[in-house]
Amino acid sequence: MICHHRNASDAAAIGYDGGKDMTNWYTADTHFGHEKVISLCGRPFRNAGHMDTVLIENLWSKVRPEDDLWIIGDFAFGPKAKETSYLEAIFGQLPGARKHLVVGNHDLEPTLALPWDSISQLAEVKDGPDNQAHTLCHYPMITWNRARRGALQIFGHVHNNWKGSRNSVNAGVDVWDFMPVRFEDIARRAKTLPVNKHWADVEHKAKDF
């Protein structure tokens, strides 16, 4: 069941449990329409139009019609992010049965006005082999609900500056070859990342992941 929030101020968090035959796909920091992000993050695109096309093609190469797409903040940025017609055209090309936005610092009102199936500042999504609820937030966190029980946190915001830690993983396009990823991809990478040096400070006597 999904709780729908058409405005990010309606709720701080949502809980979502998808069906058995669908896959949750996660991505962040797409920055559709943003020319400057190409040079700032060293993205291999000629211009924003080229970047938009590749990002959309990559989404379609993975996300099936029955799947859910979670964009963990910063859907679009720059002058284009203020153009309703541009945003509607990009949104209309997104694949999947349901599209969700976890709000980032660059998600302006025109982005929030798009027909997302949910909009939240933070979401808990059941995924993975144990159907555990994992936390989605645009910003990296040190701890979160059920972190002591193995729940992961999935974030964006930092682009290619940091892949994350043992239980908090960056889903941004800049560290995933501009592709969306599944929970199993995120969990596999998490095992290769170092434990957050502050983990023991905030979760005293909790196990390392």
C-alpha positions as CSV (number, residue, x, y, z in Angstrom):
1,M,0.0,0.0,0.0
2,I,1.2,3.5,-0.8
3,C,0.3,6.7,1.0
4,H,-0.1,9.5,-1.6
5,H,1.1,13.0,-0.7
6,R,0.7,15.5,-3.5
7,N,2.6,18.1,-1.5
8,A,5.9,17.6,0.2
9,S,4.5,19.5,3.3
10,D,1.7,17.0,3.7
11,A,3.9,14.5,5.5
12,A,7.4,14.0,6.6
13,A,7.6,10.4,5.6
14,I,5.7,7.8,3.7
15,G,5.7,4.0,3.9
16,Y,5.5,1.9,0.8
17,D,5.3,-1.8,0.2
18,G,5.3,-2.7,-3.5
19,G,3.8,-5.8,-5.1
20,K,5.7,-9.0,-5.7
21,D,5.9,-8.7,-9.4
22,M,7.4,-5.2,-9.6
23,T,10.9,-3.8,-8.9
24,N,11.8,-0.6,-7.2
25,W,14.4,1.4,-9.1
26,Y,16.3,4.2,-7.4
27,T,18.2,7.2,-8.8
28,A,19.1,10.7,-7.7
29,D,20.6,14.0,-8.9
30,T,19.4,13.7,-12.5
31,H,19.5,17.5,-12.8
32,F,17.5,17.4,-16.0
33,G,18.1,20.5,-18.1
34,H,21.1,21.7,-16.1
35,E,23.9,22.7,-18.3
36,K,26.4,23.6,-15.6
37,V,26.2,20.2,-13.8
38,I,28.0,18.7,-16.9
39,S,31.2,20.6,-16.1
40,L,30.8,20.7,-12.3
41,C,30.6,16.9,-12.1
42,G,32.5,15.9,-15.2
43,R,29.5,14.4,-16.9
44,P,30.3,13.0,-20.4
45,F,27.7,14.9,-22.3
46,R,27.9,17.5,-25.0
47,N,25.1,19.6,-23.6
48,A,22.0,19.4,-21.4
49,G,19.8,18.1,-24.3
50,H,22.2,15.3,-24.9
51,M,22.3,14.5,-21.1
52,D,18.5,14.5,-20.9
53,T,18.3,12.0,-23.8
54,V,20.8,9.6,-22.3
55,L,19.3,9.7,-18.9
56,I,15.8,8.9,-20.3
57,E,17.2,6.1,-22.5
58,N,19.0,4.6,-19.5
59,L,15.9,4.7,-17.4
60,W,13.9,2.9,-20.1
61,S,16.6,0.3,-20.5
62,K,15.9,-0.9,-16.9
63,V,12.5,0.2,-15.6
64,R,9.7,-2.0,-16.8
65,P,6.0,-0.8,-17.2
66,E,5.0,-2.5,-13.9
67,D,7.9,-1.1,-11.9
68,D,8.3,1.9,-9.5
69,L,10.8,4.7,-10.1
70,W,12.1,6.6,-7.0
71,I,13.9,9.8,-7.7
72,I,15.7,10.8,-4.5
73,G,15.9,14.4,-5.1
74,D,17.1,17.1,-7.6
75,F,15.0,16.0,-10.6
76,A,15.8,19.2,-12.5
77,F,17.8,22.3,-12.0
78,G,18.7,25.6,-13.8
79,P,16.5,27.9,-15.8
80,K,14.7,24.9,-17.4
81,A,13.6,23.7,-14.0
82,K,11.3,26.8,-13.9
83,E,9.6,26.0,-17.2
84,T,6.4,24.0,-16.7
85,S,6.2,22.8,-20.3
86,Y,9.8,21.5,-20.3
87,L,9.3,19.7,-17.0
88,E,6.0,18.1,-18.2
89,A,7.7,16.9,-21.3
90,I,10.5,15.2,-19.3
91,F,8.1,13.8,-16.8
92,G,6.0,12.4,-19.5
93,Q,9.0,10.4,-20.8
94,L,9.7,8.6,-17.5
95,P,9.1,4.9,-17.5
96,G,7.3,2.8,-14.8
97,A,3.9,2.4,-13.4
98,R,4.5,4.8,-10.5
99,K,6.9,7.7,-10.1
100,H,7.9,9.0,-6.7
101,L,9.9,12.1,-5.7
102,V,11.9,12.3,-2.5
103,V,12.4,16.1,-2.4
104,G,15.9,17.5,-2.8
105,N,17.2,21.0,-2.3
106,H,16.9,21.9,-6.0
107,D,13.3,20.6,-6.4
108,L,11.3,23.8,-7.0
109,E,7.6,24.3,-7.0
110,P,7.2,23.5,-10.7
111,T,8.8,20.1,-10.1
112,L,6.6,19.5,-7.1
113,A,3.5,20.3,-9.2
114,L,4.2,17.4,-11.5
115,P,1.8,14.4,-11.2
116,W,4.1,12.3,-9.0
117,D,2.4,9.3,-7.3
118,S,4.1,10.4,-4.1
119,I,6.1,13.3,-2.9
120,S,7.9,13.2,0.5
121,Q,10.9,14.6,2.3
122,L,11.7,11.1,3.6
123,A,10.3,7.7,2.6
124,E,10.6,4.2,4.0
125,V,10.3,1.5,1.3
126,K,10.2,-2.2,1.8
127,D,12.6,-3.9,-0.5
128,G,15.2,-6.7,-0.6
129,P,15.1,-10.4,0.3
130,D,13.9,-9.7,3.9
131,N,11.3,-7.1,2.8
132,Q,12.9,-4.7,5.2
133,A,11.9,-1.1,5.3
134,H,14.8,1.1,4.1
135,T,15.0,4.8,4.4
136,L,15.2,7.2,1.4
137,C,16.3,10.8,1.9
138,H,18.0,13.2,-0.4
139,Y,20.7,13.9,2.2
140,P,23.2,11.4,3.7
141,M,22.3,10.4,7.3
142,I,24.2,8.8,10.1
143,T,21.3,6.8,11.5
144,W,17.6,6.2,10.7
145,N,14.7,3.9,11.6
146,R,15.7,0.2,11.9
147,A,19.4,1.0,11.2
148,R,20.4,-1.2,14.0
149,R,18.5,-4.0,12.4
150,G,20.2,-3.8,9.0
151,A,18.0,-1.3,7.2
152,L,19.9,0.8,4.7
153,Q,19.7,4.4,3.9
154,I,19.7,5.5,0.2
155,F,20.6,9.1,-0.6
156,G,21.8,11.6,-3.3
157,H,22.9,15.2,-3.0
158,V,26.7,14.7,-3.0
159,H,27.0,13.7,-6.7
160,N,30.4,12.1,-7.3
161,N,32.0,13.3,-4.1
162,W,31.2,10.3,-1.9
163,K,29.7,6.8,-2.6
164,G,28.6,6.4,1.0
165,S,29.3,4.0,3.9
166,R,28.6,0.4,4.9
167,N,24.9,1.0,5.4
168,S,24.2,4.4,3.7
169,V,24.6,4.4,-0.1
170,N,24.6,7.1,-2.7
171,A,22.1,6.3,-5.5
172,G,23.1,9.4,-7.6
173,V,23.6,9.0,-11.3
174,D,27.2,10.3,-11.1
175,V,28.3,7.2,-9.2
176,W,26.2,4.6,-11.1
177,D,27.1,5.3,-14.8
178,F,24.0,7.4,-15.1
179,M,21.7,4.4,-14.6
180,P,19.0,3.6,-12.1
181,V,19.7,0.8,-9.6
182,R,17.9,-1.9,-7.7
183,F,18.1,-2.6,-4.0
184,E,20.4,-5.6,-4.6
185,D,22.8,-3.3,-6.5
186,I,22.8,-0.9,-3.6
187,A,23.2,-3.7,-1.0
188,R,26.1,-5.2,-2.9
189,R,28.0,-1.9,-3.1
190,A,27.3,-1.2,0.6
191,K,29.3,-4.3,1.6
192,T,32.4,-2.8,-0.2
193,L,32.2,0.6,1.6
194,P,33.8,1.5,4.9
195,V,31.8,1.8,8.1
196,N,30.8,5.4,8.9
197,K,33.4,6.5,11.5
198,H,30.5,8.1,13.6
199,W,28.3,4.9,13.5
200,A,29.4,3.8,17.0
201,D,28.8,7.3,18.3
202,V,25.2,7.4,17.3
203,E,24.3,3.7,17.7
204,H,26.2,2.6,20.8
205,K,27.0,-1.1,20.9
206,A,25.3,-1.7,17.6
207,K,27.0,-4.1,15.2
208,D,29.0,-3.0,12.2
209,F,27.5,-3.7,8.8
